[in-house]
Amino acid sequence: MLAIILTIILSLMISYLFTMDSSPVTLSLGTATLSGIHLFYIVFVSIIIGVLLASVTTIINLAKSKLMIFGKNSDLKKSYKISDQLQGKVNKLEEEKSNLKEQLKDPQPTRKLPFSFKIGQKDQK
């Protein structure tokens, strides 16, 4: 913003110095003719129009970049959310894995059958 203000002031000073002989000129805009306008005013209005056009294009580019950054931020937030969900699933699976390992470490009690059975022998009573 400071650069724009300094540019305007500098251009006004230069235009004033170069148009010291501010004699009236005739300005033709299509079919309309304006006469008796000092050259300094024509230069001043030209500079103001240029600054306004530059400001408009700068604002448009700024708005485009802000919208693009906003879109990237929303994508990034979605990625963080998915990452958190996946981390939760990983934690659950690790907990389940450790539980299964503990179950494998614990010795299972040997089960005894309610009767004894020997292969090749008949049951005697």
VMD Tcl script that builds the backbone (N, CA, C; Angstrom):
set m [mol new atoms 375]
animate dup $m
set s [atomselect $m all]
$s set {name element resname resid chain x y z} {
  {N N MET 1 A 0.831 -1.186 0.000}
  {CA C MET 1 A 0.000 0.000 0.000}
  {C C MET 1 A 0.878 1.252 0.000}
  {N N LEU 2 A 1.949 1.190 0.770}
  {CA C LEU 2 A 2.867 2.327 0.815}
  {C C LEU 2 A 3.524 2.536 -0.544}
  {N N ALA 3 A 3.829 1.436 -1.209}
  {CA C ALA 3 A 4.456 1.547 -2.529}
  {C C ALA 3 A 3.513 2.209 -3.527}
  {N N ILE 4 A 2.242 1.907 -3.449}
  {CA C ILE 4 A 1.272 2.529 -4.363}
  {C C ILE 4 A 1.174 4.025 -4.106}
  {N N ILE 5 A 1.128 4.392 -2.847}
  {CA C ILE 5 A 1.026 5.822 -2.506}
  {C C ILE 5 A 2.279 6.570 -2.959}
  {N N LEU 6 A 3.448 5.985 -2.700}
  {CA C LEU 6 A 4.692 6.639 -3.147}
  {C C LEU 6 A 4.766 6.733 -4.657}
  {N N THR 7 A 4.282 5.712 -5.356}
  {CA C THR 7 A 4.283 5.741 -6.820}
  {C C THR 7 A 3.382 6.860 -7.338}
  {N N ILE 8 A 2.230 7.011 -6.730}
  {CA C ILE 8 A 1.319 8.081 -7.158}
  {C C ILE 8 A 1.939 9.446 -6.915}
  {N N ILE 9 A 2.521 9.636 -5.748}
  {CA C ILE 9 A 3.138 10.933 -5.436}
  {C C ILE 9 A 4.293 11.223 -6.382}
  {N N LEU 10 A 5.135 10.231 -6.624}
  {CA C LEU 10 A 6.268 10.416 -7.519}
  {C C LEU 10 A 5.810 10.702 -8.945}
  {N N SER 11 A 4.807 9.981 -9.406}
  {CA C SER 11 A 4.329 10.207 -10.775}
  {C C SER 11 A 3.666 11.575 -10.907}
  {N N LEU 12 A 2.976 12.013 -9.856}
  {CA C LEU 12 A 2.390 13.355 -9.903}
  {C C LEU 12 A 3.473 14.424 -9.968}
  {N N MET 13 A 4.533 14.240 -9.188}
  {CA C MET 13 A 5.624 15.216 -9.215}
  {C C MET 13 A 6.292 15.242 -10.584}
  {N N ILE 14 A 6.537 14.061 -11.136}
  {CA C ILE 14 A 7.188 14.006 -12.459}
  {C C ILE 14 A 6.276 14.605 -13.523}
  {N N SER 15 A 4.998 14.270 -13.466}
  {CA C SER 15 A 4.079 14.809 -14.480}
  {C C SER 15 A 3.966 16.334 -14.357}
  {N N TYR 16 A 3.996 16.846 -13.158}
  {CA C TYR 16 A 3.928 18.295 -12.986}
  {C C TYR 16 A 5.189 18.962 -13.540}
  {N N LEU 17 A 6.355 18.330 -13.281}
  {CA C LEU 17 A 7.597 18.915 -13.778}
  {C C LEU 17 A 7.675 18.885 -15.304}
  {N N PHE 18 A 7.162 17.828 -15.908}
  {CA C PHE 18 A 7.229 17.726 -17.371}
  {C C PHE 18 A 6.159 18.554 -18.063}
  {N N THR 19 A 5.181 18.950 -17.354}
  {CA C THR 19 A 4.108 19.741 -17.966}
  {C C THR 19 A 4.062 21.152 -17.376}
  {N N MET 20 A 5.218 21.734 -17.212}
  {CA C MET 20 A 5.264 23.084 -16.677}
  {C C MET 20 A 4.579 24.072 -17.620}
  {N N ASP 21 A 4.652 23.764 -18.878}
  {CA C ASP 21 A 3.946 24.647 -19.815}
  {C C ASP 21 A 2.535 24.083 -19.994}
  {N N SER 22 A 1.759 24.179 -18.961}
  {CA C SER 22 A 0.435 23.564 -18.959}
  {C C SER 22 A -0.540 24.379 -19.803}
  {N N SER 23 A -0.236 24.405 -21.044}
  {CA C SER 23 A -1.125 25.121 -21.952}
  {C C SER 23 A -2.369 24.278 -22.197}
  {N N PRO 24 A -3.458 24.889 -22.477}
  {CA C PRO 24 A -4.679 24.141 -22.734}
  {C C PRO 24 A -4.544 23.305 -24.012}
  {N N VAL 25 A -5.085 22.100 -23.932}
  {CA C VAL 25 A -5.058 21.197 -25.082}
  {C C VAL 25 A -6.484 20.757 -25.376}
  {N N THR 26 A -6.649 20.187 -26.559}
  {CA C THR 26 A -7.950 19.682 -26.956}
  {C C THR 26 A -7.903 18.160 -26.880}
  {N N LEU 27 A -8.885 17.588 -26.224}
  {CA C LEU 27 A -8.942 16.136 -26.045}
  {C C LEU 27 A -10.132 15.610 -26.828}
  {N N SER 28 A -9.856 14.672 -27.728}
  {CA C SER 28 A -10.921 14.081 -28.541}
  {C C SER 28 A -11.181 12.661 -28.065}
  {N N LEU 29 A -12.406 12.381 -27.646}
  {CA C LEU 29 A -12.827 11.051 -27.217}
  {C C LEU 29 A -13.923 10.592 -28.172}
  {N N GLY 30 A -13.511 9.915 -29.242}
  {CA C GLY 30 A -14.488 9.493 -30.251}
  {C C GLY 30 A -15.043 10.707 -30.952}
  {N N THR 31 A -16.357 10.881 -30.841}
  {CA C THR 31 A -16.991 12.041 -31.488}
  {C C THR 31 A -17.031 13.254 -30.562}
  {N N ALA 32 A -16.778 13.043 -29.275}
  {CA C ALA 32 A -16.805 14.147 -28.316}
  {C C ALA 32 A -15.448 14.833 -28.295}
  {N N THR 33 A -15.473 16.133 -28.193}
  {CA C THR 33 A -14.246 16.915 -28.145}
  {C C THR 33 A -14.285 17.816 -26.921}
  {N N LEU 34 A -13.209 17.712 -26.110}
  {CA C LEU 34 A -13.073 18.569 -24.949}
  {C C LEU 34 A -11.913 19.514 -25.208}
  {N N SER 35 A -12.155 20.798 -25.098}
  {CA C SER 35 A -11.093 21.759 -25.371}
  {C C SER 35 A -10.827 22.594 -24.124}
  {N N GLY 36 A -9.631 23.107 -24.061}
  {CA C GLY 36 A -9.254 23.990 -22.962}
  {C C GLY 36 A -8.875 23.249 -21.692}
  {N N ILE 37 A -8.483 21.978 -21.786}
  {CA C ILE 37 A -8.082 21.213 -20.602}
  {C C ILE 37 A -6.564 21.295 -20.484}
  {N N HIS 38 A -6.092 21.592 -19.285}
  {CA C HIS 38 A -4.653 21.667 -19.081}
  {C C HIS 38 A -4.042 20.268 -19.167}
  {N N LEU 39 A -2.840 20.207 -19.692}
  {CA C LEU 39 A -2.151 18.932 -19.902}
  {C C LEU 39 A -1.887 18.218 -18.569}
  {N N PHE 40 A -1.660 18.967 -17.495}
  {CA C PHE 40 A -1.418 18.374 -16.184}
  {C C PHE 40 A -2.611 17.541 -15.737}
  {N N TYR 41 A -3.828 18.043 -15.976}
  {CA C TYR 41 A -5.028 17.303 -15.572}
  {C C TYR 41 A -5.184 16.009 -16.372}
  {N N ILE 42 A -4.847 16.040 -17.630}
  {CA C ILE 42 A -4.937 14.830 -18.457}
  {C C ILE 42 A -3.958 13.778 -17.953}
  {N N VAL 43 A -2.738 14.185 -17.630}
  {CA C VAL 43 A -1.740 13.245 -17.096}
  {C C VAL 43 A -2.188 12.711 -15.741}
  {N N PHE 44 A -2.715 13.582 -14.892}
  {CA C PHE 44 A -3.163 13.181 -13.565}
  {C C PHE 44 A -4.297 12.150 -13.655}
  {N N VAL 45 A -5.288 12.401 -14.501}
  {CA C VAL 45 A -6.412 11.475 -14.656}
  {C C VAL 45 A -5.928 10.144 -15.238}
  {N N SER 46 A -4.985 10.187 -16.164}
  {CA C SER 46 A -4.433 8.956 -16.741}
  {C C SER 46 A -3.746 8.114 -15.670}
  {N N ILE 47 A -3.008 8.777 -14.795}
  {CA C ILE 47 A -2.328 8.056 -13.710}
  {C C ILE 47 A -3.353 7.442 -12.757}
  {N N ILE 48 A -4.386 8.182 -12.404}
  {CA C ILE 48 A -5.412 7.671 -11.495}
  {C C ILE 48 A -6.134 6.473 -12.123}
  {N N ILE 49 A -6.473 6.553 -13.396}
  {CA C ILE 49 A -7.133 5.427 -14.072}
  {C C ILE 49 A -6.218 4.205 -14.074}
  {N N GLY 50 A -4.932 4.398 -14.334}
  {CA C GLY 50 A -3.976 3.286 -14.316}
  {C C GLY 50 A -3.878 2.634 -12.944}
  {N N VAL 51 A -3.854 3.464 -11.902}
  {CA C VAL 51 A -3.788 2.933 -10.533}
  {C C VAL 51 A -5.060 2.161 -10.197}
  {N N LEU 52 A -6.209 2.674 -10.602}
  {CA C LEU 52 A -7.473 1.971 -10.341}
  {C C LEU 52 A -7.525 0.627 -11.057}
  {N N LEU 53 A -7.107 0.585 -12.307}
  {CA C LEU 53 A -7.093 -0.684 -13.048}
  {C C LEU 53 A -6.116 -1.672 -12.422}
  {N N ALA 54 A -4.960 -1.181 -12.003}
  {CA C ALA 54 A -3.991 -2.064 -11.351}
  {C C ALA 54 A -4.540 -2.583 -10.022}
  {N N SER 55 A -5.253 -1.735 -9.288}
  {CA C SER 55 A -5.841 -2.158 -8.013}
  {C C SER 55 A -6.900 -3.230 -8.230}
  {N N VAL 56 A -7.726 -3.052 -9.255}
  {CA C VAL 56 A -8.771 -4.038 -9.539}
  {C C VAL 56 A -8.153 -5.387 -9.887}
  {N N THR 57 A -7.148 -5.407 -10.737}
  {CA C THR 57 A -6.521 -6.688 -11.101}
  {C C THR 57 A -5.814 -7.309 -9.900}
  {N N THR 58 A -5.224 -6.483 -9.051}
  {CA C THR 58 A -4.579 -7.007 -7.844}
  {C C THR 58 A -5.599 -7.625 -6.898}
  {N N ILE 59 A -6.731 -6.965 -6.733}
  {CA C ILE 59 A -7.785 -7.493 -5.853}
  {C C ILE 59 A -8.342 -8.805 -6.408}
  {N N ILE 60 A -8.523 -8.886 -7.717}
  {CA C ILE 60 A -9.025 -10.120 -8.330}
  {C C ILE 60 A -8.039 -11.264 -8.111}
  {N N ASN 61 A -6.763 -11.007 -8.343}
  {CA C ASN 61 A -5.748 -12.048 -8.129}
  {C C ASN 61 A -5.663 -12.453 -6.660}
  {N N LEU 62 A -5.796 -11.498 -5.758}
  {CA C LEU 62 A -5.780 -11.794 -4.327}
  {C C LEU 62 A -6.966 -12.676 -3.938}
  {N N ALA 63 A -8.144 -12.364 -4.474}
  {CA C ALA 63 A -9.332 -13.167 -4.176}
  {C C ALA 63 A -9.167 -14.594 -4.704}
  {N N LYS 64 A -8.618 -14.731 -5.910}
  {CA C LYS 64 A -8.387 -16.068 -6.474}
  {C C LYS 64 A -7.436 -16.870 -5.603}
  {N N SER 65 A -6.360 -16.244 -5.166}
  {CA C SER 65 A -5.383 -16.972 -4.349}
  {C C SER 65 A -5.970 -17.327 -2.980}
  {N N LYS 66 A -6.774 -16.445 -2.406}
  {CA C LYS 66 A -7.407 -16.755 -1.116}
  {C C LYS 66 A -8.361 -17.937 -1.256}
  {N N LEU 67 A -9.130 -17.976 -2.332}
  {CA C LEU 67 A -10.042 -19.094 -2.550}
  {C C LEU 67 A -9.277 -20.395 -2.754}
  {N N MET 68 A -8.155 -20.324 -3.458}
  {CA C MET 68 A -7.349 -21.516 -3.682}
  {C C MET 68 A -6.767 -22.006 -2.352}
  {N N ILE 69 A -6.281 -21.093 -1.541}
  {CA C ILE 69 A -5.717 -21.466 -0.237}
  {C C ILE 69 A -6.810 -22.034 0.660}
  {N N PHE 70 A -8.015 -21.450 0.603}
  {CA C PHE 70 A -9.117 -21.970 1.410}
  {C C PHE 70 A -9.459 -23.399 1.000}
  {N N GLY 71 A -9.448 -23.670 -0.298}
  {CA C GLY 71 A -9.701 -25.026 -0.778}
  {C C GLY 71 A -8.638 -25.994 -0.314}
  {N N LYS 72 A -7.391 -25.565 -0.337}
  {CA C LYS 72 A -6.304 -26.431 0.136}
  {C C LYS 72 A -6.430 -26.685 1.632}
  {N N ASN 73 A -6.829 -25.664 2.386}
  {CA C ASN 73 A -6.990 -25.835 3.834}
  {C C ASN 73 A -8.100 -26.823 4.153}
  {N N SER 74 A -9.203 -26.763 3.404}
  {CA C SER 74 A -10.289 -27.707 3.673}
  {C C SER 74 A -9.855 -29.126 3.318}
  {N N ASP 75 A -9.079 -29.290 2.231}
  {CA C ASP 75 A -8.547 -30.614 1.897}
  {C C ASP 75 A -7.611 -31.106 2.985}
  {N N LEU 76 A -6.819 -30.205 3.516}
  {CA C LEU 76 A -5.880 -30.564 4.582}
  {C C LEU 76 A -6.624 -30.985 5.843}
  {N N LYS 77 A -7.702 -30.282 6.171}
  {CA C LYS 77 A -8.499 -30.644 7.346}
  {C C LYS 77 A -9.128 -32.017 7.169}
  {N N LYS 78 A -9.602 -32.312 5.949}
  {CA C LYS 78 A -10.163 -33.640 5.677}
  {C C LYS 78 A -9.095 -34.705 5.847}
  {N N SER 79 A -7.893 -34.412 5.388}
  {CA C SER 79 A -6.795 -35.373 5.514}
  {C C SER 79 A -6.458 -35.622 6.978}
  {N N TYR 80 A -6.449 -34.560 7.787}
  {CA C TYR 80 A -6.189 -34.726 9.219}
  {C C TYR 80 A -7.269 -35.578 9.876}
  {N N LYS 81 A -8.516 -35.353 9.482}
  {CA C LYS 81 A -9.622 -36.112 10.053}
  {C C LYS 81 A -9.488 -37.589 9.702}
  {N N ILE 82 A -9.173 -37.888 8.453}
  {CA C ILE 82 A -8.986 -39.277 8.027}
  {C C ILE 82 A -7.801 -39.896 8.748}
  {N N SER 83 A -6.741 -39.123 8.914}
  {CA C SER 83 A -5.558 -39.612 9.621}
  {C C SER 83 A -5.893 -39.957 11.072}
  {N N ASP 84 A -6.681 -39.123 11.713}
  {CA C ASP 84 A -7.083 -39.403 13.098}
  {C C ASP 84 A -7.929 -40.669 13.181}
  {N N GLN 85 A -8.840 -40.845 12.222}
  {CA C GLN 85 A -9.663 -42.048 12.217}
  {C C GLN 85 A -8.800 -43.296 12.022}
  {N N LEU 86 A -7.862 -43.218 11.106}
  {CA C LEU 86 A -6.980 -44.360 10.862}
  {C C LEU 86 A -6.105 -44.647 12.074}
  {N N GLN 87 A -5.657 -43.607 12.755}
  {CA C GLN 87 A -4.850 -43.801 13.961}
  {C C GLN 87 A -5.659 -44.503 15.037}
  {N N GLY 88 A -6.931 -44.151 15.159}
  {CA C GLY 88 A -7.798 -44.825 16.120}
  {C C GLY 88 A -7.964 -46.305 15.786}
  {N N LYS 89 A -8.119 -46.607 14.508}
  {CA C LYS 89 A -8.244 -48.009 14.091}
  {C C LYS 89 A -6.958 -48.772 14.370}
  {N N VAL 90 A -5.818 -48.134 14.114}
  {CA C VAL 90 A -4.525 -48.781 14.386}
  {C C VAL 90 A -4.384 -49.067 15.870}
  {N N ASN 91 A -4.772 -48.117 16.714}
  {CA C ASN 91 A -4.691 -48.321 18.164}
  {C C ASN 91 A -5.570 -49.493 18.608}
  {N N LYS 92 A -6.782 -49.591 18.044}
  {CA C LYS 92 A -7.670 -50.704 18.382}
  {C C LYS 92 A -7.043 -52.032 17.970}
  {N N LEU 93 A -6.481 -52.066 16.767}
  {CA C LEU 93 A -5.875 -53.307 16.289}
  {C C LEU 93 A -4.653 -53.695 17.121}
  {N N GLU 94 A -3.862 -52.726 17.535}
  {CA C GLU 94 A -2.704 -53.030 18.377}
  {C C GLU 94 A -3.148 -53.559 19.734}
  {N N GLU 95 A -4.215 -52.998 20.272}
  {CA C GLU 95 A -4.734 -53.479 21.548}
  {C C GLU 95 A -5.257 -54.915 21.403}
  {N N GLU 96 A -5.960 -55.164 20.310}
  {CA C GLU 96 A -6.467 -56.516 20.066}
  {C C GLU 96 A -5.314 -57.500 19.878}
  {N N LYS 97 A -4.283 -57.071 19.212}
  {CA C LYS 97 A -3.106 -57.916 18.995}
  {C C LYS 97 A -2.441 -58.268 20.327}
  {N N SER 98 A -2.285 -57.263 21.191}
  {CA C SER 98 A -1.651 -57.532 22.494}
  {C C SER 98 A -2.518 -58.464 23.333}
  {N N ASN 99 A -3.839 -58.322 23.260}
  {CA C ASN 99 A -4.737 -59.223 23.985}
  {C C ASN 99 A -4.595 -60.655 23.482}
  {N N LEU 100 A -4.498 -60.816 22.179}
  {CA C LEU 100 A -4.335 -62.162 21.620}
  {C C LEU 100 A -2.997 -62.776 22.021}
  {N N LYS 101 A -1.958 -61.947 22.063}
  {CA C LYS 101 A -0.646 -62.447 22.490}
  {C C LYS 101 A -0.690 -62.900 23.950}
  {N N GLU 102 A -1.385 -62.138 24.786}
  {CA C GLU 102 A -1.507 -62.517 26.198}
  {C C GLU 102 A -2.269 -63.827 26.344}
  {N N GLN 103 A -3.280 -64.019 25.524}
  {CA C GLN 103 A -4.035 -65.263 25.588}
  {C C GLN 103 A -3.171 -66.443 25.163}
  {N N LEU 104 A -2.287 -66.237 24.203}
  {CA C LEU 104 A -1.408 -67.317 23.769}
  {C C LEU 104 A -0.350 -67.630 24.823}
  {N N LYS 105 A 0.070 -66.635 25.574}
  {CA C LYS 105 A 1.090 -66.852 26.605}
  {C C LYS 105 A 0.528 -67.617 27.794}
  {N N ASP 106 A -0.707 -67.358 28.145}
  {CA C ASP 106 A -1.319 -68.062 29.280}
  {C C ASP 106 A -1.486 -69.536 28.918}
  {N N PRO 107 A -0.976 -70.469 29.801}
  {CA C PRO 107 A -1.139 -71.893 29.486}
  {C C PRO 107 A -2.601 -72.289 29.634}
  {N N GLN 108 A -3.065 -73.001 28.643}
  {CA C GLN 108 A -4.436 -73.483 28.680}
  {C C GLN 108 A -4.498 -74.701 29.608}
  {N N PRO 109 A -5.440 -74.783 30.503}
  {CA C PRO 109 A -5.549 -75.982 31.359}
  {C C PRO 109 A -5.894 -77.189 30.490}
  {N N THR 110 A -5.229 -78.315 30.816}
  {CA C THR 110 A -5.495 -79.516 30.037}
  {C C THR 110 A -6.855 -80.063 30.432}
  {N N ARG 111 A -7.603 -80.398 29.483}
  {CA C ARG 111 A -8.948 -80.893 29.741}
  {C C ARG 111 A -8.894 -82.407 29.891}
  {N N LYS 112 A -9.510 -82.896 30.900}
  {CA C LYS 112 A -9.583 -84.333 31.115}
  {C C LYS 112 A -10.946 -84.823 30.661}
  {N N LEU 113 A -10.892 -85.897 29.979}
  {CA C LEU 113 A -12.139 -86.492 29.537}
  {C C LEU 113 A -12.805 -87.180 30.722}
  {N N PRO 114 A -14.087 -87.268 30.775}
  {CA C PRO 114 A -14.772 -87.872 31.905}
  {C C PRO 114 A -14.598 -89.402 31.956}
  {N N PHE 115 A -14.046 -89.952 30.984}
  {CA C PHE 115 A -13.806 -91.402 30.975}
  {C C PHE 115 A -12.430 -91.662 30.424}
  {N N SER 116 A -11.878 -92.808 30.739}
  {CA C SER 116 A -10.581 -93.164 30.188}
  {C C SER 116 A -10.808 -94.146 29.061}
  {N N PHE 117 A -10.077 -93.939 28.054}
  {CA C PHE 117 A -10.243 -94.783 26.884}
  {C C PHE 117 A -8.881 -95.180 26.383}
  {N N LYS 118 A -8.653 -96.437 26.269}
  {CA C LYS 118 A -7.389 -96.929 25.751}
  {C C LYS 118 A -7.666 -97.645 24.457}
  {N N ILE 119 A -6.848 -97.388 23.541}
  {CA C ILE 119 A -7.028 -97.993 22.231}
  {C C ILE 119 A -6.618 -99.470 22.289}
  {N N GLY 120 A -7.394 -100.324 21.728}
  {CA C GLY 120 A -7.093 -101.741 21.669}
  {C C GLY 120 A -7.605 -102.536 22.845}
  {N N GLN 121 A -8.125 -101.968 23.841}
  {CA C GLN 121 A -8.643 -102.702 25.001}
  {C C GLN 121 A -10.135 -102.485 25.127}
  {N N LYS 122 A -10.784 -103.530 25.570}
  {CA C LYS 122 A -12.223 -103.439 25.764}
  {C C LYS 122 A -12.511 -102.974 27.166}
  {N N ASP 123 A -13.579 -102.355 27.282}
  {CA C ASP 123 A -13.976 -101.846 28.595}
  {C C ASP 123 A -14.369 -103.027 29.500}
  {N N GLN 124 A -13.707 -103.139 30.649}
  {CA C GLN 124 A -13.966 -104.279 31.555}
  {C C GLN 124 A -14.689 -103.785 32.785}
  {N N LYS 125 A -15.703 -104.597 33.190}
  {CA C LYS 125 A -16.432 -104.244 34.393}
  {C C LYS 125 A -16.576 -105.417 35.259}
}
mol reanalyze $m
mol bondsrecalc $m
mol representation Tube
mol addrep $m
